[in-house]
Amino acid sequence: MAHILIVEDEEHIARMIEATLALGGYTCAWCADGAEAIDRVQRSRYDLVLLDVMLPGLDGFAVMERLQGQRVPVIFLSAMQQVEDKVRGLRLGAEDYIAKPFEAIELLARVEVVLRRQGRWELVLEYGGIRQDLGSHTVTRDGQTVPLSPKEFELLRVFLQNQDLALGREKLLAMVWGYEYAGESRTVDIHVQRLRQKLGLAEQLTTLPRIGYRLEKLP
């Protein structure tokens, strides 16, 4: 799984980000200033850098300028939400710019998109006896192939990559069916029931009343 560097001067925010990324199966390192971030990237290999803009000493934009040529993708994280700041960050070469505050599910989704685009995305997801191969588009349970529809396959991927997170029906509709999908949330319920039946997830894929669903992380 991908190794991510968090560059954030506020420790409680950095720990929150680290905990969120851990839910997605990522490993993390953390530093609190721009100069150290540059040194770490030059000395170690990271699959992605999450870079705060407002840092002591060198700010995030200055760090980004120094990292050009290092071939490591960068996502800016910032409370600065002006359009000109976002444009500046993207023109410097960042893959994305996420405004604070953000939800855990949004961060994981943005990270996934960048890693996939960079070819650094995990292609095989495992959960107990379930194995989902994103490359061959196959799913097995205890070594036996389980046929899934395209939407069931995508819904399973979302749950496996967001374990222990509460996922509302509207979010699942957006992530699997697309933001333009005009269907009702009952569609999600039907597909969740099918996943439970086909993959034996009746206990692990829990219903959250008036919210949605959560795939419990295995001990």
Disulfide bonds with the S-S distance in Angstrom:
none
